[in-house]
Each structure stands twice: as C-alpha cells, then as structure tokens.
Amino acid sequence: MFFKKINYNIYMKEKFFLNFITIDYYSINQRIDNFLFKKIKNISKCKIYILLRKGNIRVNKKRVLPKYKLKLNDVIRIPLINFNSPKYIYVSKKNILKFKKIIIYEDKFLLIINKPYGISVHGGTGIHINIIDVFRNKIYNQKYLELIHRIDKHASGILLLAKNRTVLCKLQNDFKLNKIVKKYFILVHGIWPYTKKLVENFIFIKKGKKKFSRTIFKFLKYINNYTLLSVQSLTGRNHQIRLHAKYLGFPIIFDRLYGNKKLDKLLFSKIKINRLFLHAYYISYLHPISNIKLKICINLDKKLLLILKKIKKFNF
C-alpha cells in the first residue's frame, strides 16, 4: 500500500490523520469492507460500515457499497480517524528480537512462526501489540504480509503468514479443501476412553448462524487424572477444538470460556499455573510455489512442559 500523509506533524499533535490508499496488485479483488477491517484497527467494524454508507469513505471520489471489489490503482479516501495506528505503537528492540526468534521457516513467499501464548494474531479494540502488526510494521517495514489462518490468543504454536496475495489465496483455499494437515496438543480433564474419536456437529457462530464442523481426537498418554491428546481440526471453525472437547465431556485445562472452573481451580491450587493447554505442534502442506511437500513439527514450550511435570508429582 502507498500511504500519503497530509500535514503529518499537525495531525500527529491533534491525534488525527487523513489517509489516501492506492490499491496495488496484492490487494485487488478484495471487498472494500474486508480490506478496511484489516487496515483500520482503531475503530469498530460497525463504524466502518457507517462511514461507507454515509460516503465518508470513498473510492476514486465516489460512494461505494461494502461489497465493492477493489481494482488496481483505486484510490480510497479515509476521513479523519483517531490516530492510534498499530504502526506507531512502541515495541522495544529487545522485544523485536524476541519476535524474530519465533520464526520457524521463511522464504520469499511464506513466513512461519511459533506464536507465543497470550499474544493476539491481529489487532482489535484494546489490542495494541499483535503478531501481524509487529511483523508487518516493525520487522518487515510495511511489506505485504497477511495471516493465512488464525490461532486463539491464549493458544500457542505454528502460524502461517503470506508474503503475497497469490500465496495467501492458494493456501487459504488449501485449508478449506483439507489439503493442509494441522495438529494440536491438548491436555484435558479426565481419563479419555477412546483410542481415536471423530466429532461431527454444528457450531453456532455470530448472529445465530451455525456451521458444520469436524474434529479428530487421538489418545497419546495418561498423566495422573488427565489425558494428553493430539487433535486435528478438519473444518477450522472459531474455538472448534475447545468446543468439541467440552461437547465430549473432557474440557481442556484452564479453558476460561469452555472449561470446568471447579476442576481448574483445584488444579491451579496444586501447580500454580493457569495457562490454556492448546498448542499447534504440526503442519503438513504443499508449498504453493515450489509444490514441495513440507512438514513442520515443534515441541511444547517451557510453560506447557512445566505443567506436565508438575501434574505428574501430585496425587489428585
């Protein structure tokens, strides 16, 4: 994207800015609402729709509907918005080095990282430091970089990012067609009774809608009164693994949304750690450019290994 800032110093003092964004090859054919959701992090989606409807946001000086698909060299005018862009957040040099150390694999087309626990993958209300903005603005200095998929803030593990739109679309489509295999480690309350279990049901999403979802659970090991499992999500719905674990009656430990608060409280009293045990440890995919089959596998991080070690010591 090419950003033209007007009277930068004046607007910086007033905490406002005016943007004109010229659409390049990497952003064509996107709906303007989806494009703006990614670019404007400091206001709500509802506000963006209002600005579009009132004509405050225009394309080539004309009003457009939210479904308008962007074309090469379109110029989007964005009105004065509170100056809170993630590009200008402070990230210390020490923390930037930490972010660089989580890179697992990189080439001209892809970036693969081991996302840490507790950091959101994208921005939002009240979220200032997040994976995509730190890598896009602090490490790669506004080069094209987009999330291919997402991981919960309180989960950790393998995350794929695309360096151009062709790669982004190709791998997102591969995810939809189940051509990409992605597996998670989870630790659940209770003694798991299955060797392997397939869950197929509908998950409710926003506005009362529901989508079909499929998850495969595979037994790995009993640890005291808990079970370590390998899980493969076949449909990638929001919170799918966490919801299906609860559905089976074996909630993931320290899951604040779908877990068992009473059992989590008892466990915390013993081990003094309360981190969600959900870690993306494996991915297998066909490289979108070279067509080479790639497999990446990473171990649990220190905090999750410590949870396993502490649980082994106690009698519950």
ZAGU-100305 format. One line per field, with one value per residue (C-alpha): x, y, z. Coordinates in pm, whole numbers, plus 50000, padded with zeros to 5 digits. Last residue first. Example, Ala and Ser with C-alpha at 12.3 -4.5 7.8 and 13.67 -1.06 7.14 Angstrom:
xx = c(51367,51230) $
yy = c(49894,49550) $
zz = c(50714,50780) $
//
This chain:
xx = c(49458,49803,50068,50411,50299,50092,50406,50598,50304,50255,50631,50621,50341,50547,50866,50709,50568,50768,50761,50680,50697,50627,50674,50569,50732,50492,50755,50505,50216,50432,50225,50130,50197,50163,50242,50259,49961,49940,49633,49686,49529,49758,49670,49995,50016,50057,49841,49591,49571,49446,49167,49063,49065,48841,48586,48606,48543,48638,48451,48537,48822,48991,49234,49250,49080,48729,48662,48283,48267,48099,48369,48642,48431,48403,48776,48867,48626,48712,48631,48573,48869,48697,48913,49063,49321,49381,49660,49566,49722,49484,49445,49391,49764,49914,49750,49910,49853,49484,49369,49089,48960,48745,48462,48244,47918,47834,47570,47417,47266,47412,47771,47871,47693,47883,47720,47830,48089,48330,48573,48735,49053,49179,48878,48804,48993,49057,48961,49043,49204,49555,49571,49839,49737,49755,49739,49710,49671,49483,49160,48982,48920,49283,49401,49186,49357,49687,49620,49460,49752,50017,49867,49824,50191,50412,50177,50170,50142,50112,50254,50218,50036,49684,49563,49519,49344,49519,49441,49483,49674,49757,49880,50213,50287,50592,50515,50854,50926,51016,50823,50530,50435,50587,50457,50123,50058,50157,49976,50063,49784,49473,49210,48964,49125,49460,49567,49740,49668,49951,49888,50084,50362,50317,50579,50628,50601,50668,50596,50665,51028,51131,51092,51067,51047,51043,50998,51342,51238,50964,51215,51447,51155,51103,51460,51438,51134,50792,50618,50297,50310,50232,49946,49752,49601,49549,49173,49027,48996,48846,48966,48991,49050,49231,49180,49509,49423,49062,48888,48567,48261,48068,48068,47889,48074,48049,48273,48592,48802,48683,48512,48498,48278,48006,47743,47715,48090,48146,47861,48008,48346,48179,48017,48355,48486,48758,49131,49243,49193,49386,49249,48884,48935,49017,48722,48488,48640,48581,48909,48955,49284,49500,49834,49834,49829,49546,49629,49541,49467,49480,49391,49525,49414,49585,49586,49964,50011,49771,49993,50315,50177,50035,49881,50002,50010,50013,50109,50000) $
yy = c(46428,46284,46530,46496,46410,46730,46938,46791,46826,47193,47255,47118,47366,47657,47553,47531,47210,47070,47175,46981,47113,46911,47041,46877,47059,47227,47501,47790,47697,47472,47160,47129,46945,47117,47005,47147,47382,47412,47421,47384,47711,47858,47855,47780,47748,47365,47240,47522,47565,47208,47259,47585,47418,47140,47390,47613,47329,47467,47633,48002,48012,47700,47622,47250,47146,47013,46636,46595,46518,46854,47031,46886,46979,47342,47379,47220,47443,47775,47950,47694,47530,47248,46939,47023,46762,46685,46501,46420,46426,46293,46398,46209,46137,46186,45949,45950,45994,45944,46082,46338,46412,46722,46803,47113,47210,47578,47762,48108,48276,48618,48505,48138,47826,47503,47210,46851,46589,46454,46177,45982,45773,45548,45636,45638,45959,45966,46311,46678,46755,46829,46945,46905,47036,46915,47081,46892,47114,46973,46994,47173,47486,47488,47452,47755,47960,47832,47947,48280,48386,48262,48473,48769,48799,48748,48501,48419,48075,48012,47715,47719,47883,47918,48203,48447,48181,48088,48224,48140,48274,48595,48869,49031,49276,49483,49762,49770,49396,49387,49672,49727,49388,49168,49378,49438,49072,48936,49175,49464,49719,49521,49733,49705,49495,49392,49057,48735,48809,48747,48546,48231,48266,48208,47972,48137,48052,48318,48240,48364,48473,48213,48174,47897,47876,48248,48278,48439,48745,48821,48807,49043,49287,49256,49364,49648,49778,49789,50125,50159,50377,50119,49992,50308,50504,50845,50883,50896,51186,51054,50762,50820,50504,50542,50256,50184,49816,49736,49678,49480,49672,49462,49742,49969,50254,50634,50811,51020,50739,50516,50693,50668,50946,50833,50795,50420,50371,50563,50369,50036,50138,50233,49888,49724,49906,50170,50155,49873,50025,49828,49477,49579,49818,49539,49331,49628,49706,49355,49217,49178,49371,49391,49248,49431,49776,49985,50348,50449,50811,50871,51164,51172,51266,51275,51656,51665,51394,51581,51887,51691,51484,51769,51514,51154,50972,50598,50359,50000) $
zz = c(54290,54368,54262,54103,53749,53733,53797,53502,53265,53362,53326,52971,52898,53036,52855,52508,52363,52073,51708,51389,51033,50721,50367,50041,49750,49503,49451,49452,49683,49907,49970,50336,50661,50997,51350,51704,51741,52122,52347,52723,52843,53110,53480,53663,54043,54027,54314,54376,53997,53960,54212,54047,53704,53836,53967,53660,53412,53071,52785,52814,53067,52929,53209,53128,52806,52864,52852,52842,52470,52399,52607,52384,52081,52194,52262,51929,51735,51901,51568,51295,51122,50932,50972,51312,51407,51773,51954,52312,52661,52925,53288,53614,53655,53309,53060,52714,52340,52252,51915,51866,51513,51461,51217,51196,51023,51054,51256,51228,51532,51456,51511,51510,51631,51582,51405,51460,51369,51630,51533,51818,51836,52113,52326,52700,52798,53173,53299,53246,52913,52787,52425,52159,51818,51459,51116,50790,50482,50183,50381,50092,50302,50418,50058,49965,50234,50098,49741,49838,50060,49816,49537,49773,49860,50165,50333,50706,50867,51243,51434,51812,52101,52239,52461,52171,51963,51639,51293,50925,50624,50809,50577,50492,50213,50306,50554,50729,50757,51129,51289,51053,50912,51182,51472,51301,51222,51563,51795,52024,52058,52145,52327,52038,51767,51623,51479,51593,51958,52208,52527,52438,52183,51810,51666,51327,50957,50692,50330,49977,49956,50217,50592,50848,51227,51320,51698,51737,51535,51788,52073,51883,51847,52222,52297,52046,52234,52070,52076,51880,51569,51303,51519,51419,51705,51547,51588,51237,50994,50672,50458,50083,49881,49548,49302,49121,49052,49135,49468,49490,49614,49867,50127,49875,49708,49713,49461,49493,49337,49621,49910,50290,50426,50185,50457,50395,50389,50713,50878,50764,50908,51238,51263,51200,51507,51514,51595,51370,51026,50763,50814,50855,50563,50318,50438,50382,50042,49912,49779,49404,49401,49713,49601,49267,49427,49568,49644,49999,50081,50453,50676,51030,51379,51718,51722,51758,51493,51266,51263,51215,50926,50723,50483,50495,50164,50221,49940,50000) $
//
